[in-house]
């Protein structure tokens, strides 16, 4: 089961898609709406392993990414969301205060208008006392 979780997480992080069909003129591989790099606010160390990230788009649709603790995903931004719109983000990690960011505007891309224009963000998470 641990290997399966790792394979699924790897596919998510690589932006892979199982979709073999596309809308006319749109690529079959989806572009993430948001890429979030996670850092420890005190040390500046990359800290994505062990996080749960929830992105809720206006209208109520939510996407969740869970990265296993001890995984090797720290240096990679977490891709989440597949559509343009306004997002609220919630990041949880054991031993750290929850990190939130609302009002994240993701536009359409400028090359055809069928993919979101990816927004890159950084979460500085605070370790709990």
N, C-alpha and C positions, 0 to 999 in steps of 0.2 A: 504494500500500500504506500510506503514511503517513497519508493521509486516512482510509482504512478503519480503521486503528488508533485514530485520533482519534475517529471516529464511534462505534466500539465502546466506547472509554473514556468518552465523553460519555454514552452510554446507561447504562453501569454507574453512573456518578456521579449520574445523575439518578434512579436507582432504577427505571428503566423496565423493563417486562416484556413479552415477546411473548405471554405466556399470555392466551388469550381465554376460558378456562374457569376456574371456581373451584370449590372445595369448597363445598357448600351452606352459606350463611351467612358465608363468608369472602371478603374482597376479592380481585380478580384480580391486583392489584399487590402484590408481596411487599415486606414491610418488612425491611430489613437487620438482621441480628443485632447487628452492631457497626458503629459509625462511629468511625474513627480519624483524629484531626487530628495532622499531623506538623509538628514545629517543630525548628529548629536549637537545641540546648541552650545554645550560647554567646550567640547573638544574639537568640534568640526569634523569628526570622523563620520564616514558614511555608515548608515544604520538602517537599511531597508529590511534586513533579515528579521523575521518574526512579526512583521506588521500586518495589520488588516486595514485596507483602504477602501472606503465606501464613497462613491461619487453619485450624488443624486441630482438628476437633471430636472429643471423646472417641468412640471407636469407629473412628477412622481416616479419616473423610471430611475432605478438604481443599479449600479454595477458594483461588484465587490471583488477585490483581489486579496487573497491570503498568501503570504509568503512564509514558509516554514522557518522556525528559529534555527540558527546554526547553518542556514543555507548560504550559498556564495553569491547572493544577489545584491549585496551592499553597493557595489559600484555602478549599478544600473538604475536608470530612472524607471519608475513603475508606470507602465502604460495603462490607461483606463478610459472608458467611455468610447463611443463609436459615432456620436452624432454631434453636430453643432448645437449650441444652446447655452443656457446659464446653469452652472453646476455649483453645488455645495459639497465640499470635501470634508470627510472625517477620517482621521488616521489614528489608529490605536496600536500601542505596543506595550507589552508588559514591562513595568518598571519606569514608564514614562507617562507624563500627562498627555491627555488627548490633544491632538492638534486639529484645528478646524480652519477652514477658509470658505467663505461664501462669496457669491457674486462673480464666480469665475466665468468669464464670457469666452466661448469658443465659437469663432466665426466659421463660415464655409471657406474652403481653400480657394485660391485664386486661379487654379489650373483645372477648370471644368466645373467646379462648384458641386461635386458630388461626394466629397470627403470633407471631414472637419479640418480646419486649419489648426494644427496641433499647438497647444499652449504648453510651454515648459515652465515649471514652478519648482521651488525648493522649500521643503518643510524643515524648519529647525525645531527639533523636539527637545523638551526639557525633561531631564531625568528627575524622578520623584525623590524627595529626601528620604 
